Amino acid sequence: MRFASGAIDTLSGDMAQPAPDRGRASCSVRAANAEAIWRVLRGIVFAVLLVRASADPVFNALGGDSGGGMGVGALFNVLAIAVAGFFLLQAPLKAPFPVLAIWGPFLLMAFSSTLYAPDFKAAARLAFVMLSYWAFFAMPFFILRSTRDVSRLVLLVIASSIPPSLYAFVDIARGISDLEEFRLQSTFSHPNIYAFYLVLVLGLALYVRASDIVRAAPRLRLLVTLYIPLLVAFLLLTKTRSAWGACGVMFLVYALRIDRRFLAGLLLVPLLFVANPSLLDRLTDITAATEVDSFSQLNDTTRLNSYVWRQALWESAIPQVLERPLLGHGLESFKPSTPHFFALVGPQGIDGHNFYLQMSFELGLPGALALVWLLGCVAWRLLRGWRRDPPGILIISCLLLAYVLESYSDNMHFYLSFNWYFWFVMGTIYAWLERERMAAPQGARRRA
């Protein structure tokens, strides 16, 4: 009762009156209860974000998987969707366009395609995984109340990287005997997932340094700055070339537009490649193209590099897309279909390594357009909010561009833990921009 009364006094000045009427008291109690529930749900979101980056080994040990399987990981998915759903039911008009209209077409097509997918169970599982991405994009619209909350949420995501960074040293110690084949993955289930997560955390570290709205003590900014070289070293050891390229572009933009001192740091990166020849081999492998007239010429000594192999897969898949351009073949249908049109895979099949192409194959061309609509709406919101925080929005735009580029050559929709953090960050910045827009005077909004 003491907590309830304190919350009531805080929320409503009318409760301090000597004889409040019964209706007003009832309204204040309801508001106090809603506030208490909101705090509990926000605490759940914070806790999940803190531990999810380092939870895959625990989920695997307990029999679940990190991609939405029916284990502990699936319970986290259900929890995330339930929390976002509860927020939405409590305030359905809070942010109808970003929460519903942006994601709605893509999710509607994804769930509809499960009805004619070759494996309904696998398709439904992936559809709910994608729904959890929406959940983390939507949550900031309900838990962000001030500009200071942006700092808290961004620092929360950076803090989630500390356990994986500590475990990375264990992973390195295990693989140091064979650096030629070693790829750092830390607590994640694949090196690529860890690499894309590192790009996100590095971008947020730059955001903390550059943004005009982040409220952080000088000592904390210094710690974040000192953390950057370690994360870069980890990123190189993942040997994920698309992540290298995306991060390189982001650092170059930051150095040219915000802090030219970082140009000196970029000049040191080639030394790391010289110190570890396996990194250089990983980089030059993609430029060593092999010209063949037919797949029958391939053998143990004549192979396609990874990018040419992807191109061959994509060229083989495009005619299949055009066979069913409106509805597609159903969610999770690309992998089991590849043995029928691509000679370089076994009977188990393989995924598309191109998010856009795979969605075109599985959801049809309207599904690919819905994905472009989703990414385009977020980009448009960032551009419209540019004047509110130019250096910060520049870095967040680079993170969105990195995701767009990474989706060109990887199966981004399967990387659950990374997508949770990425879409939570995008939702946080979008929610802050919407809040600032609504808080501005009507005349100022009209001029903007």
Sequence and secondary structure as in RCSB ss.txt:
>XXXX:A:sequence
MRFASGAIDTLSGDMAQPAPDRGRASCSVRAANAEAIWRVLRGIVFAVLLVRASADPVFNALGGDSGGGMGVGAL
FNVLAIAVAGFFLLQAPLKAPFPVLAIWGPFLLMAFSSTLYAPDFKAAARLAFVMLSYWAFFAMPFFILRSTRDV
SRLVLLVIASSIPPSLYAFVDIARGISDLEEFRLQSTFSHPNIYAFYLVLVLGLALYVRASDIVRAAPRLRLLVT
LYIPLLVAFLLLTKTRSAWGACGVMFLVYALRIDRRFLAGLLLVPLLFVANPSLLDRLTDITAATEVDSFSQLND
TTRLNSYVWRQALWESAIPQVLERPLLGHGLESFKPSTPHFFALVGPQGIDGHNFYLQMSFELGLPGALALVWLL
GCVAWRLLRGWRRDPPGILIISCLLLAYVLESYSDNMHFYLSFNWYFWFVMGTIYAWLERERMAAPQGARRRA
>XXXX:A:secstr
 HHHHHHHHHH GGGGSSS  HHHHHHHHHHHHHHHHHHHHHHHHHHHHHHHTT HHHHHHTT  TTS TTHHHH
HHHHHHHHHHHHHHH TTSSHIIIIITTHHHHHHHHHHGGG SSHHHHHHHHHHHHHHHHHHHTHHHH  SHHHH
HHHHHHHHHTTHHHHHHHHHHHHHHGGGTTT    TTSSSHHHHHHHHHHHHHHHHHHHH SS    HHHHHHHH
HHHHHHHHHHHHHT HHHHHHHHHHHHHHHHHT TTHHHHHHHHHHHHHH HHHHHHHHHTT     SSGGG  S
SS   HHHHHHHHHHHHHHHHHHSTTT S TT HHHHHHHH TTS TT    S HHHHHHHHHHHHHHHHHHHHH
HHHHHHHHHTGGGSHHHHHHHHHHHHHHHHHHHHS GGG HHHHHHHHHHHHHHHHHHHHHHHHS HHHHHH 
